[in-house]
Amino acid sequence: MPIALGGFTLVVIKLLFLLVFMVVGAGFAIINDAPVVVDLYFITPQLPLSLLLLLALGFGIALGGLAGMVYFMRVKKENADLKRKTRLVSEEVKNLRAMPIKGR
């Protein structure tokens, strides 16, 4: 049986998790401040390791969100097509029921 939490309690729990992750992230950034050279063929910037990992995480989240959005749009279109087909079939059944039966 799931535990029912009020909306306010859920918000507080989410904010506490966010605060914990921010503190852990800040500690991670402080520990990993060594500069790293990144070779990008044309340029070779020197960035702190924590910033480089944060950028990689950000690009991964953005690409994952884009892939999810493409999937969502495809499913949404398929759902609209199925609703249209359902409406057409329902109208056809309604018309067939309204037709008089010949031969009786």
C-alpha positions in Angstrom: 0.0 0.0 0.0 1.6 3.3 -1.0 2.2 6.0 1.6 0.1 9.1 0.9 2.0 12.3 1.4 0.6 15.8 1.3 1.8 18.1 -1.4 3.7 20.3 1.0 5.6 17.3 2.5 6.5 16.1 -1.0 7.9 19.5 -1.9 10.0 19.6 1.3 11.4 16.2 0.6 12.3 17.2 -3.0 14.0 20.3 -1.8 16.0 18.4 0.8 17.2 15.9 -1.9 18.1 18.9 -4.1 20.0 20.5 -1.2 21.9 17.2 -0.6 22.8 16.8 -4.2 24.0 20.5 -4.4 26.2 20.0 -1.4 27.7 16.8 -2.8 28.2 18.5 -6.2 29.9 21.5 -4.5 32.2 19.1 -2.6 32.9 17.3 -5.8 33.8 20.5 -7.6 36.1 21.6 -4.8 37.9 18.2 -4.7 38.3 18.0 -8.6 39.7 21.4 -9.4 42.8 20.2 -11.3 43.1 21.6 -14.8 42.6 19.2 -17.7 43.6 19.8 -21.3 40.9 18.8 -23.8 42.0 18.2 -27.4 39.1 19.2 -29.7 41.1 19.0 -33.0 41.0 22.8 -33.7 41.4 24.1 -30.1 42.8 22.7 -26.9 41.1 24.4 -23.9 42.4 23.9 -20.4 39.4 23.4 -18.1 38.9 22.3 -14.5 37.9 18.6 -14.3 34.7 19.4 -12.4 33.6 21.9 -15.2 34.5 19.4 -17.9 32.4 16.7 -16.2 29.6 19.1 -15.6 29.6 20.1 -19.3 29.6 16.4 -20.3 26.7 15.7 -18.0 24.8 18.7 -19.3 25.3 17.6 -23.0 24.2 14.1 -22.0 21.0 15.4 -20.4 20.3 17.7 -23.4 20.8 14.9 -25.9 18.7 12.5 -23.8 15.9 15.1 -23.5 16.0 15.6 -27.3 15.8 11.9 -27.9 12.9 11.6 -25.4 11.1 14.5 -27.1 11.4 12.9 -30.5 10.0 9.6 -29.1 7.2 11.5 -27.3 6.2 13.4 -30.5 6.1 10.1 -32.4 3.9 8.5 -29.8 1.7 11.5 -29.7 1.2 11.5 -33.4 0.4 7.7 -33.3 -2.1 8.3 -30.6 -3.8 11.1 -32.6 -4.0 8.7 -35.7 -5.5 5.9 -33.5 -8.1 8.3 -32.1 -9.0 9.4 -35.6 -9.4 5.8 -36.8 -11.5 5.0 -33.7 -13.8 7.9 -34.4 -14.2 6.8 -38.1 -15.0 3.2 -37.1 -17.4 4.4 -34.4 -19.2 6.5 -37.0 -19.3 3.6 -39.4 -20.8 1.3 -36.8 -23.4 3.9 -35.9 -24.4 4.3 -39.6 -24.6 0.5 -40.1 -26.9 0.2 -37.0 -29.2 3.0 -38.4 -29.5 1.2 -41.8 -32.8 -0.8 -42.3 -32.4 -4.5 -42.7 -33.5 -5.7 -46.1 -35.0 -9.1 -46.8 -37.2 -9.3 -43.6 
